[in-house]
Amino acid sequence: MSISGPYDEITPGSVAKLNRTNVITMDGVDLASLDKTKFRLVTCTATGSGFTLDHVYLFSTDGTTAIDLSAGAAHTHSSASDGGEVIKIFESNPTACDLWLTKTTDLDVSGASTTWIETVTSTGSTANDTDVTTGERSIKLLTGATSGSGSTISYPHLKLGFGNYCFYQTKLRISTFSSLALHTGVGADDITAADSNTRKFQAEICTTNNNNWWLRTANGSANSASDTGIAATANRVKVDIEHDPLAGTPTTYMYIDGVVLSKTTNIPVDQATADNNLIKHSIKNSTAADRPLFVYGSRLYYKINDTWGH
C-alpha cells in the first residue's frame, strides 16, 4: 500500500506516514512553508501567507496547490464533474418556484388575457397605469368615492406549502394616505372580509387602528397581527415577508424598506394555499373619496405543494 494507506496492527508509525495521514495544525505562515508533497490535510490557527484562520485545506497530490475546503471553489455547473449540470439541479428540485410578476404582461388587468382574479365592491375598480413622470407601469386598484368600497386582485398559481421556507416581495404606492385599509401577502384575506384563520402571512394597514404597517399571520385555527411601529406613507415602499417554519421557533419576518419585525405567534407550518389565492393585493376606503393603490410588481420564492414534480 501507499504511504497514505490505512494502518494495520503491524504498520510502523513512521514520520512520513504520520505527516501524510494526520491533520497538521499551524498558523498561515508556517503552513505556507511546508513541503505540500509530504502532507495532506491541514488547519490554520492564524491568518497569513494566503491561509485563513479556522479554514481546512487539502494539499493536492502533486503538492502544487492548497485547496480551501471551507470555501466552495468557483464552478459553472456545466458538467457532472463541475458541480453537476445546472439542468440536473432544476430537474431534481421541481417544486422550487421563483415567481416574478414584474413584466408588463404581469401588470395588466385589461382584456381577456389578464392573469389576475379581480374582485371589486361598490365603486371599486382596477386599471392599468403608467406613471406620467417615470413611465413606470403598475396595476392601479381604485376604491372609488363611496365609503367602504374595495378593490382586490389575486394571483392563482400552483399551491405554496406553508411548511417550507419562502419569501414574498412587493413594491407598492398609496396615492393618498388616510382613511383606508390594505392587505398584501400570501393566502391573504380580501380587505372587505373579516380577518380569518385561513393560513396566511400578510402585510396590512388599517388607519382606524393607527398609521403603521402590521404583519398578520394565521395557522388554520387562530390569527393575530403585530405592529411594526413603522409609519406608512404615500411614497413608494418595498415590502418583504420572510417565512421560516423550519426554525427552532417558527418565525415570520416582515421588512418595510429594510426595517424588520419578527413574529412567532400563529405561524402557519403545514398545508397549502388555495388554488385561486397565492398572492393578493387588496384595498378599501373609509371615506367618500378614492384611495388608489399602485402595485408595481410582486415576487414569491416558494416550494410548491401541489400535483407537481417528482
VEXDREN-2710 file (C-alpha; in Angstrom, 1 decimal):
% VEXDREN-2710
k/r/px/py/pz
1/MET/0.0/0.0/0.0
2/SER/1.0/3.7/-0.4
3/ILE/2.3/5.7/2.5
4/SER/-1.2/7.2/2.8
5/GLY/-2.9/3.9/3.1
6/PRO/-4.7/2.6/6.3
7/TYR/-2.9/1.3/9.4
8/ASP/-3.0/-2.3/10.5
9/GLU/-1.6/-3.9/13.7
10/ILE/2.0/-4.1/12.3
11/THR/2.2/-0.8/10.4
12/PRO/5.1/1.3/11.7
13/GLY/4.3/4.9/12.7
14/SER/7.0/6.5/10.5
15/VAL/7.3/10.3/10.4
16/ALA/6.4/10.3/6.7
17/LYS/3.2/8.3/7.2
18/LEU/2.1/10.2/10.3
19/ASN/2.6/13.5/8.5
20/ARG/0.7/12.3/5.5
21/THR/-2.3/10.8/7.4
22/ASN/-2.7/13.2/10.3
23/VAL/-4.2/16.7/10.4
24/ILE/-1.5/19.2/10.8
25/THR/-2.4/22.4/12.7
26/MET/-0.3/25.6/12.3
27/ASP/-0.6/29.3/11.6
28/GLY/-0.7/30.5/8.0
29/VAL/2.9/31.5/7.7
30/ASP/4.1/28.1/8.8
31/LEU/1.6/26.2/6.6
32/ALA/3.0/28.1/3.6
33/SER/6.5/26.9/4.4
34/LEU/5.5/23.2/4.3
35/ASP/6.5/20.8/1.6
36/LYS/3.0/20.1/0.3
37/THR/4.0/16.7/-1.1
38/LYS/4.5/15.4/2.5
39/PHE/1.2/16.4/4.0
40/ARG/-2.5/16.1/3.1
41/LEU/-5.0/17.8/5.5
42/VAL/-4.1/20.9/7.4
43/THR/-5.9/23.5/9.5
44/CYS/-5.0/27.2/10.1
45/THR/-4.7/28.8/13.5
46/ALA/-3.9/32.3/12.4
47/THR/-4.4/34.1/9.0
48/GLY/-1.2/34.7/7.0
49/SER/0.6/33.9/3.7
50/GLY/-2.6/33.1/1.9
51/PHE/-4.1/30.9/4.6
52/THR/-7.2/31.9/6.7
53/LEU/-7.9/31.3/10.4
54/ASP/-10.0/28.2/11.1
55/HIS/-10.1/27.1/7.5
56/VAL/-9.3/23.5/6.5
57/TYR/-7.0/22.8/3.4
58/LEU/-6.3/19.8/1.3
59/PHE/-2.8/19.7/-0.3
60/SER/-3.1/18.4/-3.9
61/THR/-1.5/15.1/-4.7
62/ASP/1.2/16.7/-6.8
63/GLY/2.0/19.2/-4.0
64/THR/1.3/22.3/-6.1
65/THR/-1.8/23.7/-4.5
66/ALA/-3.7/24.1/-1.2
67/ILE/-7.4/23.6/-1.8
68/ASP/-9.6/25.5/0.7
69/LEU/-12.3/23.1/1.9
70/SER/-14.0/25.7/3.9
71/ALA/-14.9/27.8/0.9
72/GLY/-16.5/26.4/-2.3
73/ALA/-14.4/26.8/-5.4
74/ALA/-15.9/28.7/-8.2
75/HIS/-17.7/26.5/-10.7
76/THR/-20.2/26.8/-13.6
77/HIS/-22.3/23.6/-13.3
78/SER/-21.5/22.9/-16.9
79/SER/-20.8/19.2/-16.4
80/ALA/-21.1/16.3/-13.9
81/SER/-17.5/17.0/-12.7
82/ASP/-18.1/20.7/-12.3
83/GLY/-20.7/20.7/-9.5
84/GLY/-23.3/18.9/-11.6
85/GLU/-25.1/20.1/-14.7
86/VAL/-27.4/23.0/-13.9
87/ILE/-30.3/21.3/-15.8
88/LYS/-30.0/18.4/-13.4
89/ILE/-30.2/20.8/-10.4
90/PHE/-33.5/22.1/-11.8
91/GLU/-34.7/18.7/-12.6
92/SER/-34.0/17.5/-9.1
93/ASN/-35.8/20.4/-7.5
94/PRO/-39.0/20.7/-9.5
95/THR/-41.0/22.1/-6.5
96/ALA/-38.8/25.1/-6.1
97/CYS/-40.5/28.1/-7.7
98/ASP/-39.4/31.7/-8.1
99/LEU/-42.4/33.6/-9.3
100/TRP/-41.6/37.1/-10.7
101/LEU/-44.7/39.2/-11.5
102/THR/-42.8/42.2/-12.8
103/LYS/-43.2/42.0/-16.6
104/THR/-45.5/44.4/-18.4
105/THR/-47.8/41.5/-19.1
106/ASP/-48.0/40.7/-15.4
107/LEU/-49.0/44.3/-14.7
108/ASP/-52.1/44.1/-16.9
109/VAL/-55.7/43.9/-15.8
110/SER/-57.3/44.8/-19.1
111/GLY/-58.9/42.5/-21.6
112/ALA/-59.4/38.7/-21.6
113/SER/-55.7/37.9/-21.3
114/THR/-55.3/39.1/-17.7
115/THR/-54.0/36.5/-15.3
116/TRP/-55.2/38.2/-12.2
117/ILE/-58.6/37.5/-10.5
118/GLU/-60.3/40.8/-9.9
119/THR/-62.9/41.4/-7.1
120/VAL/-64.4/44.8/-6.5
121/THR/-67.2/46.0/-4.2
122/SER/-69.4/49.1/-4.7
123/THR/-67.5/51.7/-6.7
124/GLY/-64.2/49.8/-6.6
125/SER/-62.4/49.1/-9.9
126/THR/-59.0/48.2/-11.4
127/ALA/-57.0/49.8/-14.2
128/ASN/-53.5/49.7/-15.8
129/ASP/-51.4/52.7/-15.1
130/THR/-48.3/54.3/-16.5
131/ASP/-46.6/56.9/-14.3
132/VAL/-46.6/60.2/-16.2
133/THR/-43.2/61.2/-14.7
134/THR/-41.2/58.0/-14.6
135/GLY/-43.0/55.9/-17.2
136/GLU/-43.2/53.1/-14.6
137/ARG/-46.1/50.7/-15.1
138/SER/-48.4/49.3/-12.4
139/ILE/-51.8/47.9/-11.7
140/LYS/-54.0/50.5/-10.0
141/LEU/-56.6/49.4/-7.5
142/LEU/-59.3/52.1/-7.1
143/THR/-61.9/52.3/-4.3
144/GLY/-64.0/55.0/-5.9
145/ALA/-65.7/57.7/-3.9
146/THR/-68.1/55.5/-1.9
147/SER/-67.1/54.8/1.6
148/GLY/-66.4/51.2/2.3
149/SER/-65.7/50.3/-1.3
150/GLY/-62.9/47.9/-2.1
151/SER/-60.7/46.6/-4.9
152/THR/-58.8/43.3/-4.9
153/ILE/-56.5/41.3/-7.2
154/SER/-55.3/37.8/-6.5
155/TYR/-52.9/35.6/-8.5
156/PRO/-53.8/31.9/-9.0
157/HIS/-50.9/29.6/-9.3
158/LEU/-49.5/26.2/-8.1
159/LYS/-50.1/26.0/-4.3
160/LEU/-47.5/27.1/-1.8
161/GLY/-46.6/24.8/1.1
162/PHE/-46.6/26.7/4.4
163/GLY/-44.3/24.0/5.9
164/ASN/-41.3/25.3/3.8
165/TYR/-39.2/28.4/3.8
166/CYS/-40.3/31.1/1.4
167/PHE/-40.2/34.8/0.9
168/TYR/-42.5/37.4/-0.7
169/GLN/-41.6/40.8/-2.1
170/THR/-43.7/43.6/-3.5
171/LYS/-43.4/47.3/-4.4
172/LEU/-46.4/49.5/-3.7
173/ARG/-47.6/53.1/-3.5
174/ILE/-50.7/54.5/-1.8
175/SER/-51.6/57.7/-3.5
176/THR/-53.4/59.4/-0.6
177/PHE/-52.6/58.0/2.8
178/SER/-55.6/58.4/5.1
179/SER/-59.0/56.7/5.8
180/LEU/-58.0/53.3/4.3
181/ALA/-57.2/49.7/4.9
182/LEU/-54.9/47.4/2.9
183/HIS/-53.8/43.8/2.7
184/THR/-50.9/42.4/0.7
185/GLY/-49.4/38.9/1.0
186/VAL/-49.8/35.2/0.6
187/GLY/-53.1/33.5/1.2
188/ALA/-54.4/36.9/2.3
189/ASP/-58.0/37.8/3.1
190/ASP/-59.9/40.3/0.9
191/ILE/-59.8/43.6/2.8
192/THR/-63.6/43.8/2.7
193/ALA/-63.9/40.5/4.6
194/ALA/-63.4/39.7/8.3
195/ASP/-60.0/38.5/9.4
196/SER/-60.0/34.7/9.0
197/ASN/-57.9/31.8/10.4
198/THR/-57.1/30.7/6.9
199/ARG/-53.3/30.0/6.7
200/LYS/-51.6/33.2/5.6
201/PHE/-49.0/35.9/6.0
202/GLN/-49.9/39.4/5.0
203/ALA/-48.8/43.0/5.5
204/GLU/-51.6/45.3/6.4
205/ILE/-52.6/48.8/7.2
206/CYS/-55.8/50.0/9.0
207/THR/-55.9/53.7/9.7
208/THR/-58.7/53.2/12.3
209/ASN/-56.0/51.5/14.4
210/ASN/-53.0/53.7/13.6
211/ASN/-51.0/54.7/10.6
212/ASN/-48.4/51.9/10.9
213/TRP/-47.6/48.7/8.9
214/TRP/-48.7/45.5/10.6
215/LEU/-47.9/41.8/10.0
216/ARG/-50.8/39.3/10.3
217/THR/-50.3/35.5/10.3
218/ALA/-52.8/32.7/10.7
219/ASN/-52.2/29.0/11.3
220/GLY/-55.6/27.5/10.5
221/SER/-57.0/27.8/14.0
222/ALA/-56.1/31.3/15.0
223/ASN/-54.8/34.6/13.6
224/SER/-53.1/37.6/15.1
225/ALA/-51.4/40.8/14.0
226/SER/-48.3/42.6/15.2
227/ASP/-47.5/46.3/14.9
228/THR/-44.1/47.0/13.2
229/GLY/-44.1/50.6/14.6
230/ILE/-43.2/51.7/11.1
231/ALA/-45.4/54.5/9.7
232/ALA/-46.9/54.1/6.3
233/THR/-46.7/56.9/3.8
234/ALA/-47.8/57.9/0.3
235/ASN/-44.3/57.1/-1.1
236/ARG/-43.2/54.0/-2.9
237/VAL/-42.5/51.3/-0.4
238/LYS/-40.7/47.9/-0.5
239/VAL/-42.5/45.2/1.5
240/ASP/-40.7/41.9/2.1
241/ILE/-42.1/39.0/4.2
242/GLU/-39.8/36.0/5.0
243/HIS/-41.5/32.9/6.3
244/ASP/-39.3/30.3/8.2
245/PRO/-41.4/27.5/9.6
246/LEU/-38.3/25.3/10.0
247/ALA/-36.6/27.5/12.6
248/GLY/-36.4/26.2/16.2
249/THR/-39.3/28.6/16.8
250/PRO/-41.2/29.0/13.6
251/THR/-41.0/32.7/12.7
252/THR/-42.3/35.1/10.0
253/TYR/-40.3/38.3/9.4
254/MET/-41.5/41.5/7.7
255/TYR/-39.2/44.1/6.4
256/ILE/-40.5/47.6/5.4
257/ASP/-37.8/49.3/3.5
258/GLY/-35.3/47.1/5.3
259/VAL/-36.6/47.6/8.9
260/VAL/-37.6/44.2/10.4
261/LEU/-40.3/42.8/12.6
262/SER/-40.2/39.2/13.9
263/LYS/-43.4/37.3/14.7
264/THR/-43.7/33.9/16.3
265/THR/-47.4/33.6/17.1
266/ASN/-50.0/31.9/14.9
267/ILE/-47.3/31.0/12.3
268/PRO/-48.6/28.5/9.6
269/VAL/-46.4/25.5/9.4
270/ASP/-48.4/23.0/7.3
271/GLN/-50.9/22.6/4.4
272/ALA/-51.1/24.9/1.4
273/THR/-52.6/27.9/-0.2
274/ALA/-55.9/27.8/-2.1
275/ASP/-55.9/27.2/-5.8
276/ASN/-57.1/30.8/-6.5
277/ASN/-55.2/32.8/-3.9
278/LEU/-51.4/32.7/-3.9
279/ILE/-50.6/36.4/-4.0
280/LYS/-53.2/39.1/-3.1
281/HIS/-53.3/42.9/-3.1
282/SER/-56.5/44.5/-1.6
283/ILE/-57.5/48.0/-0.5
284/LYS/-60.7/49.7/0.7
285/ASN/-61.5/53.3/1.8
286/SER/-63.4/54.5/4.9
287/THR/-64.3/57.9/3.5
288/ALA/-66.2/59.1/0.5
289/ALA/-63.1/59.6/-1.6
290/ASP/-60.9/57.4/-3.8
291/ARG/-57.9/55.7/-2.3
292/PRO/-55.9/54.2/-5.2
293/LEU/-53.2/51.6/-4.6
294/PHE/-50.4/51.2/-7.2
295/VAL/-48.9/47.7/-7.5
296/TYR/-45.5/47.8/-9.3
297/GLY/-44.6/44.2/-9.1
298/SER/-44.5/41.1/-6.9
299/ARG/-42.1/38.2/-6.3
300/LEU/-42.6/35.0/-4.4
301/TYR/-40.0/32.3/-3.9
302/TYR/-41.6/29.2/-2.6
303/LYS/-41.8/25.4/-2.6
304/ILE/-44.8/24.0/-4.5
305/ASN/-47.2/21.8/-2.5
306/ASP/-49.4/20.6/-5.3
307/THR/-49.7/17.9/-8.0
308/TRP/-46.3/18.7/-9.4
309/GLY/-42.8/17.4/-9.6
310/HIS/-41.5/14.0/-8.7
END
